[in-house]
Amino acid sequence: MVNIKDADEQQLAEMKAWFFKENVRILEARQELEEERRQFEQEKRETLSDMEHQRMIDELSKKQLEREQELFEKKLAILQNELRRLAEDKQQLEREKALLKERKARQQRQTESTAASARFFFRGVNNETALKKRYRDLIKIFHPDNMNGDTVSLQNINQEYDKLKNIYST
């Protein structure tokens, strides 16, 4: 390289042109670097903004998930209570059903016994006059106003009397 003091005009012009070109190249490189820095800063801001946006979405999702979890737990508790109540109702219904069945069986036995006794009361009757006499005697005994009166038995006696009356009156 030639020293600037020892250089001639042409060498100085070449050096000047070289310095000018180098200065232009450095300015262009600086501008490119500045543009890249601006782009980098823009991308950095966008990335930070996206990250902040994503963080907010994550927080909202987390809060929504917590609310849904609470709601689910409340629904589950309600369902468990209702299931427990249904089980209790089912047991109560089964008990009531058993009681009803027992009552029905008892009534059936009473009806059968009173129906059998009604047939028994009219046993030996073979004409209409005997039927009427036996009916009056049974009414006196089984009328509900009497101390030992029984409505169910009286109803069975009346039914049997009507059947026998139809048979003997023809």
C-alpha positions, 0 to 999 in steps of 0.5 A, spaced: 500 500 500 502 506 498 503 512 503 498 518 502 504 523 502 508 519 497 502 518 492 501 522 486 495 525 483 492 518 480 494 514 486 490 519 490 484 519 485 484 512 485 484 512 493 479 517 493 474 513 489 476 507 493 474 510 499 468 513 496 466 506 494 468 503 501 464 509 504 458 508 500 458 500 501 459 501 509 453 506 508 449 501 505 451 495 509 449 500 515 442 501 512 441 494 511 443 492 518 439 498 520 433 495 516 434 488 519 435 491 526 428 495 525 425 488 522 428 484 528 425 489 533 418 489 529 418 481 529 420 482 537 414 486 538 410 481 534 412 475 538 412 479 544 405 481 543 403 474 540 406 471 547 402 476 551 396 474 547 397 466 548 398 467 555 392 471 556 388 465 552 392 460 556 389 464 563 382 465 560 382 457 558 385 455 565 379 460 568 374 457 564 377 450 565 376 451 573 369 454 572 367 448 568 371 443 573 367 447 579 360 446 575 362 439 574 363 437 581 356 441 583 353 437 577 356 431 580 354 432 587 347 434 585 346 427 581 349 423 587 344 426 592 338 425 587 341 418 586 341 417 593 334 420 594 332 415 588 335 409 592 331 411 598 325 412 594 325 405 591 326 402 598 320 406 601 316 404 594 318 396 595 316 397 603 310 400 601 309 395 595 310 389 600 305 392 605 300 393 600 301 386 597 300 383 605 294 387 605 291 385 599 292 378 601 289 379 608 283 382 604 283 376 599 283 371 605 278 375 609 273 375 602 274 368 601 273 366 608 266 371 608 264 368 601 265 361 604 261 363 610 256 366 606 255 359 602 255 356 609 250 360 612 245 358 606 247 351 606 241 346 607 236 352 604 232 348 598 226 353 597 224 360 597 221 361 604 227 358 607 231 362 603 228 369 606 227 366 613 235 364 613 236 371 610 232 375 615 236 371 621 243 373 618 241 380 617 239 381 624 246 377 626 251 381 621 248 388 620 253 393 621 249 396 627 250 390 631 256 389 636 259 384 632 256 386 625 261 386 619 260 390 613 264 385 608 260 379 611 253 382 610 255 384 603 257 377 601 251 375 604 247 379 600 250 377 594 249 370 595 242 371 597 241 375 590 244 369 587 240 364 590 233 368 590 234 368 582 235 361 582 229 359 587 224 364 584 224 361 577 
